[in-house]
Amino acid sequence: MVEDKEPQLVDFEKELESEKKRSEDYLNRLKYMQADFENIKKRFERDTEQIRSYCSERIVTQLLDVVDELELAIKVASSADAPQKTLIEGVEMTLKKLRKVLECEGVSPIECTVGKIFDPRCYDAIAAETRDDVKECMVIEEIRKGYLLRDKVLRPTIVRVAKPSK
């Protein structure tokens, strides 16, 4: 009878070792799944934040057309023979408020000065003239303002450029 218990004890030890290995395998799988879940959660939060920061892009783009129209109205009214001062002041106040709203949404104008090197990431050239006095493509006139939405070009600045003669 003593001999009968020995093989049974060995079988239990083998089963115990087998179960320990299986438990370790499950634990490792669980750790990997937990790490994957954390990574997915972080990516989801990052993507959500990015979407949230750019969700107003469509409406902001449409509002920029309103800014253009108000700026043009001020320019035309100021150069008229009999400018109506109160009307111009009203349009200027409206434009100022609209710019403030856009600024709160993260919109800023692209700086464009005459003589600045042409940057195709921020500018769209609609005309170019050849000059002997320039070494690189250079902005000679800003046609329409460009804007950034945080760090993204929302609308490029439309410019005329001077290019070097070859």
MOWODA-V885568 format. One record per run of one state. SS is the DSSP state (H for helix, E for strand, L for the rest). FROM is the first residue (numbers start at 1). LEN is the number of residues. If there is no record, write none. Layout:
SS,FROM,LEN
SS,FROM,LEN
This chain:
L,1,1
H,2,53
L,55,2
H,57,22
L,79,6
H,85,20
L,105,2
E,107,3
L,110,7
E,117,1
L,118,5
E,123,9
L,132,6
E,138,7
L,145,2
E,147,3
L,150,2
E,152,4
L,156,1
E,157,8
L,165,2
